[in-house]
Amino acid sequence: MIKSIENKVKLHNGVGIPQFGLGVYKVDEGKTIVETVKTSIDLGYRSIDTAAFYANEEGVGQAIKESAISREELFITTKLWNDDHGYDATLHAFETSLKKLNLDYLDLYLIHWPGKDKYLDSWKAFERLYNEGLVKAIGVSNFHEHHLERLAASANEKPTINQVELHPRLAQEKLREYCKVKDIKVEAWSPLARGRVLNEPTINYVAKKHGKSPAQIVLRWHLQHDIIVIPKSVSPARLKENADIFDFQLSMEEMNQIDQLNMNERTGKDPDEVIF
């Protein structure tokens, strides 16, 4: 049983990532992001997931600096945006992100979207950053199996993580199985489907049985499927609630009931439609 917010998943290169963390997409730069990150760290969160595109890396960096927790205890992720693909452009974008975050190294750097084919050159730059010790682990986001296959054909290092939209209505079972075989961990963005799954009768029924909220049930479902999860909130009460999922366990029957909600329904774009 996963009993603690401190529970880590070991990536194929030996690096440990907290299985539960904070995503900060659409959290405003300035006071909001600083306070949100600091509150989450105070509540026990140790993984913070941002991106160049989110335009809040500076606030994340400030919160880390003002936190009482040492840098080594935190796991910081950011991502390469679509405009910055290509070998040299990637190296420059990484430097910019690192400076904004005010860090000496990153724990995880992800290609945000694959696009058409520039990600192959970008990945070469990722490998250099990894080999130079500037990043503890490198990975991708929004990659389908065919993107991963194409990357594998020319890469020296395989991704440690594939971060994708994943929730009970988009269970990504085929992709999860593919990544499991390849020893690539799966991380879920939009794990609550932007709130759309919280009114599901099945989830509410299970929530009542456990005395938990629908969001807590869905996040627990992710954990028990060995998915890394990064729910977003700016509310201190919700941050606390989201993290309070380590004192119960869903039965196999309950897991199966939630599995059956899959409709292959996205809240975001299909990666094959994001062409650049």
N, C-alpha and C positions, 0 to 999 in steps of 0.2 A: 504493500500500500504506500502511495506517495503521501508522506506525512508532514512535509514541511515546505515552506516557501523557499527554503535554502536548497531544495532538491535540485541537483544538476544532472544534465544529460551529457554524456561524453561524446564529443565529435570524433570523426575517424582519425584526426591528427592528435588526439589525446587531450585536447582543450575541453574544459568543462563549461557549459553554458547553463545558467538557471533555466529551468523548464517554464517558469512563470516570470513575466516581466511587464514593463510598461511601454505601450506604444504612444507616441506623441504627435501623430498626424492631426493636423488642424488645431493644435494647441498654439495659441498666439504667442509670438515672441514678446519678451519683456517680463513683467511681473507674473503673468499667468503661468508661463512655462517654468519659471524659476521656482515659484511656490509649489506647483504640481510635482515637479521632480523631487524637490526637497521633502515634501510630505510623503511621497511614495517611498523614498529612502528611509525616512523615519519609521514607516510602517513595515519595513523589512524587505522591500523590493531591492534587488541588486542588479537587475538588467534593465537598461534604458535603450529603446529603439527609436532613432531619429533618422533623418535623411536630409540631404542638401535641399531637396525640393520642398521640405516642410518649412524652411526659412526660420528655424528656431534653434539651430545648433549652438549659437552664442549663449542663449538662455540655459540650455542644457549644461554647457560648460561652466557657466557661472554657478549653477546649482550644485554641480559636482565639487567645485572649489569651496563653496560655502558649507558643504555637508561635513558632518563629523566623521563620516566613514572614509577610510583610506581608498585611494584610487585603485589599489590592487584588489580590493574586495568587490569592485563594481565591474560590470560587463557592459561596455558601450558599443553600440552598433550604429553605423550610418551607411548611406547608400549613394552610389554614383547616379546622377541624373542623366536623362536621355540626351541633353545637349552636349554632354561632356564625354561622349564615347570616343574611342580611338586611343592609341598608346600614349602619346604625349599629353593629350587633353586629360586623360584619366589621372596621370601622375600629378598634373597641375590641380585638378579638382580635389584630389585626395589631400594635397597640401593645404588647399583653401579650407576644407572641412576640418582638418586637424587644428589649424590655426584658430578657426571659429570656436571649436570645442575647447581650445586651450589645453590640449593633451599632447603627450609625447608619443603615444601609440594608440591604436584602436584594437578592440577585442575582435570585432567582426566588421568586414567591409563587404557590402553586397552590390551587385549590379541590379539596379532598381527594376528595369524592364529590358527584355532582350532586343526588341525592335527587329530589324531585318538581319543584319549580319555583322555590324560593327562590334558587337560584343566579343567577337573572337580576338580582335586587337586589344580591346579593353582588358580582357582576361590575361593577356600577356603582361600588361602593366600590373594587374592584381598579383600575379605570380612573383613579379619583381618585388613589390611591396612586402609580400609575405616572406620571401627569401631574405630580405633585408631586415626582417624583424619589426617592421613598422606596423604590422597587423598580425594578431595572433591566429586569426582564421579568416578565410575568404569564402564567399558564397554568392548565391544568386537569388533573385526574387522574380516571381511571375514567369518562371520557365516551365514550358510543357516538356513532355518526354523528348520530342524531336529536337528542341533546343539543347537539352542536356546531352543527347546523342551527338549532335553536331559539335558541341563544345569538347566532348570527350575525345573526338577524333584528332584534335590538334593540341589539347592541353597536356601540360606536365603534371599539374595538380588538379584533382577533381574538387568540385565545390563541397564544402562541409555541410551547407544548409541550402534548402530551397524554400524561400518564404513566399507563400501563396495565399490567395483568398481561400478560406476554409471555414466551414461552419456546418451545422446539421443539414442545411438545405443545399450545400455544395460540399459533399463529403470527400471528394477527390480520391476515391478509393483506388482507382487504377494508378494514379500518379503516386499516391502514398506507397503502394506495393512496389512500384518501379524504384522509388527512392530507397525503400527498405533493402531491396536486393543489391542496390549500388552503394549502400552504406552512406546515404545522404540524408541528414535529418530534415524533417519537415516542420516548418514554423507557420503558424496561422496568423494572417492579418484579417481584420474584420471578423474575429472569432464569434461575435454575437450577431453577425449579418446586419450590422448597424441597427440593432434592436428588433429586426424583423422576426426573429425566431422566439422572442420573449412572450408572444401571445399564443404560441402553439399549445393546444390542450394537453398533448402528451407531456410536454416539458413542465407545464403548470401542475399536472397530476403528480409527476415525480417530485417536483419541488415541495408540494404539500406533504407528501409522505416523509420527506427528510427534514422538513422545517427549514427549508432553504429558499432563496429567491430563484426565479427562473434563470437569471444570469449565472448564478453560482452553479446550477445544474449543468448548464452548457459548458462552462469553463472546466468543470470536473470531467465532463465527457471528453474534452480535448486531452486533458492530462492522462486519462486512462487509455487513450488511443496512442500514447507516447508522442503526442504532438506538443511542440513548444508553443506557448501562447503568450500574446502581448496585448491584452485588452487596454483600451484607452479610456481615461476619464479625467476630468479636472475637478471633480467633486471629492473632497476628503472622505466623506461618508461612503461614496461609491468605490473609491480606491480601497478603503478598508474592507468593504463588503466583497469586492472582487477577490481579494487575497484570502478571505476566510473560507477556503475550500479544502482544507487539509485535515478536517476532523470527521470526514464521512467518506463512504465509498458507494458508487453505483453498482448494482448487481449486474450480472451478465444479461439478465432479461431486460433491465432498464436501459442498458447500453444498446441492446438490439432494437428496442422500441424507438430510441432516438435515432439510431442508424436509418431506420425506415422512413425518416422525414426527408431524406435526400431527394432533391428534384433537379439537381444540376443547375441550380438557379444562382446567378451571380448578382452581386450588388455593384460590382465594378466591371471594368472592361475585360473581355477575353484578350489575353496577351497577343494572340494572333491578329487582333484588330488594331493593336498599338504599333503602327509601322512608322519608323523614322530612319 
